[in-house]
């Protein structure tokens, strides 16, 4: 029995509407959950995470809707893929991660690209949403590219200090991560 099943036995959870999201290592965890227990999750939203280049996980065989949020100036998890610092492994690029999930989800659509409103020009970052709508909601794949942002969750209300930004990179202040993720999750069912 997995944790999701155990929680559904205790709490009034709709087992057709289970989701996973996380930032950095938590984002990698949400990817692994979708890969190894895809039948449990309707959608995932990894933030500043990507598919590993050489994974020891089993090959996924279940469609799971995916929204990926990734910063183009992320020094910890390179947007264009490659080696992560500190010998933490090698990752696929954000675009290759999206391609992986499109293929898994049998999603053959082309991107609908939207430049989101740049409401905070002082953050030197903008957001582009590239949406690949599937024939069913479970096949949807979305890439949120945070141009100029680092290894950070975007937020209007919760802004990192300049000291923290010196470590993780610039934070985007044009969108709320939680709102983007919920907007993506809310119509996904297994």
C-alpha positions in Angstrom: 0.0 0.0 0.0 1.4 3.4 -0.9 0.9 6.6 1.2 -1.7 8.1 -1.2 -3.9 4.9 -0.8 -3.4 4.9 3.0 -4.4 8.6 3.2 -7.5 7.9 1.1 -8.6 5.2 3.6 -8.4 7.7 6.5 -9.5 11.0 4.9 -12.3 11.9 2.5 -10.0 12.1 -0.6 -11.2 11.8 -4.1 -8.8 9.1 -5.4 -9.4 10.3 -9.0 -8.1 13.8 -8.2 -4.7 13.3 -6.5 -1.9 15.7 -7.4 1.8 16.1 -6.6 3.9 19.2 -6.7 7.2 20.4 -5.1 10.1 22.7 -5.6 13.6 21.5 -6.4 14.1 18.1 -4.7 10.3 18.1 -4.1 9.8 18.7 -7.8 12.0 15.7 -8.6 9.9 13.7 -6.1 6.7 14.7 -7.9 8.3 13.5 -11.2 9.3 10.2 -9.5 5.8 9.7 -8.1 4.3 10.1 -11.6 6.9 7.7 -13.1 6.5 5.0 -10.5 2.9 5.4 -9.3 1.3 7.2 -12.3 -2.0 5.4 -11.9 -2.4 7.2 -8.5 -1.9 10.8 -9.8 -4.0 12.8 -12.2 -1.4 15.6 -12.5 2.0 16.9 -11.2 3.6 20.3 -11.2 7.4 20.1 -10.6 9.0 23.5 -9.9 12.6 24.1 -10.8 13.1 20.4 -11.5 13.6 18.3 -14.6 13.8 14.7 -15.7 17.1 13.0 -14.8 19.3 12.1 -17.8 20.1 8.7 -16.4 17.3 7.5 -14.2 17.2 4.3 -12.2 13.4 4.5 -12.0 11.2 2.1 -13.9 10.0 3.3 -17.4 6.7 5.1 -16.9 3.7 3.7 -18.7 0.8 5.8 -17.4 -0.3 9.2 -18.7 -0.1 12.0 -16.1 -0.8 15.7 -16.8 2.3 17.8 -16.2 3.0 21.5 -15.6 6.8 22.3 -15.3 8.0 25.7 -14.0 11.6 26.4 -14.9 13.9 29.5 -14.7 16.2 30.2 -17.6 19.0 31.5 -15.3 18.9 28.6 -12.8 22.5 27.8 -11.8 21.4 24.9 -9.7 19.2 23.1 -12.2 20.2 24.2 -15.7 17.3 25.2 -17.9 19.2 23.8 -21.0 20.0 20.6 -19.2 23.3 19.2 -18.1 25.3 18.6 -14.9 24.0 20.0 -11.6 26.6 21.4 -9.3 28.0 19.3 -6.5 27.9 16.1 -8.4 24.1 15.8 -8.0 23.6 14.3 -11.4 22.6 15.3 -14.9 19.2 16.5 -16.0 17.4 16.9 -19.3 16.6 20.4 -20.4 13.2 21.9 -19.6 12.2 21.5 -23.3 13.4 17.8 -23.4 11.5 17.2 -20.1 8.3 18.5 -21.8 9.0 16.4 -24.9 9.4 13.3 -22.7 6.0 13.9 -21.1 4.3 14.8 -24.4 5.5 11.5 -25.8 4.4 9.5 -22.7 1.0 11.2 -22.7 0.7 10.7 -26.5 0.1 14.4 -26.9 0.8 15.5 -30.5 -0.4 19.1 -30.2 1.7 22.1 -31.0 2.3 24.7 -28.4 -0.1 27.6 -27.7 2.3 30.2 -26.4 1.3 33.1 -24.2 3.4 35.9 -22.8 2.0 36.6 -19.3 1.7 40.1 -18.1 4.9 41.6 -16.9 3.4 43.3 -13.8 6.7 43.8 -12.0 9.3 45.2 -14.3 11.8 45.6 -11.5 12.3 41.8 -11.2 14.0 41.7 -14.7 12.0 38.5 -15.4 9.1 37.6 -17.6 6.9 34.5 -17.9 5.9 32.5 -20.9 3.3 29.7 -20.8 3.6 27.1 -23.5 0.5 24.9 -23.4 0.1 21.5 -25.2 -3.5 20.6 -24.9 -4.2 16.9 -25.1 -7.3 15.1 -26.4 -8.1 14.5 -22.7 -7.1 16.6 -19.7 -4.8 13.9 -18.4 -2.7 14.3 -21.6 -2.1 18.1 -21.0 1.5 19.3 -20.8 2.5 22.9 -19.9 5.9 24.6 -19.6 6.1 27.8 -17.6 9.3 29.5 -18.6 10.5 32.2 -16.2 12.9 34.2 -18.4 15.7 35.7 -16.2 14.6 33.8 -13.1 16.8 31.4 -11.1 16.1 28.4 -8.8 13.0 30.0 -7.3 9.3 29.8 -7.1 7.5 32.8 -8.7 5.5 34.9 -6.3 4.0 38.3 -6.1 3.2 38.2 -2.4 6.2 36.2 -1.0 9.4 37.9 -2.2 12.8 36.5 -1.4 15.4 38.8 0.2 18.3 40.0 -2.0 20.6 37.9 0.2 18.7 34.7 -0.7 18.4 35.7 -4.3 22.2 36.0 -4.4 22.3 32.3 -3.6 19.4 30.9 -5.8 19.0 33.6 -8.4 16.4 36.2 -9.3 12.8 35.5 -8.4 9.9 36.3 -10.7 7.2 38.6 -9.2 4.6 38.5 -12.1 2.6 35.3 -11.1 1.8 33.3 -8.0 3.1 29.7 -8.2 0.3 28.2 -6.2 -2.4 29.9 -8.3 -0.8 28.7 -11.6 -0.5 25.1 -10.2 -4.1 25.0 -8.9 -5.4 26.5 -12.2 -3.7 23.6 -13.9 -4.7 20.9 -11.4 -8.4 21.7 -10.9 -9.8 20.1 -14.0 -7.6 17.0 -14.0 -9.1 13.7 -13.0 -7.9 10.1 -13.4 
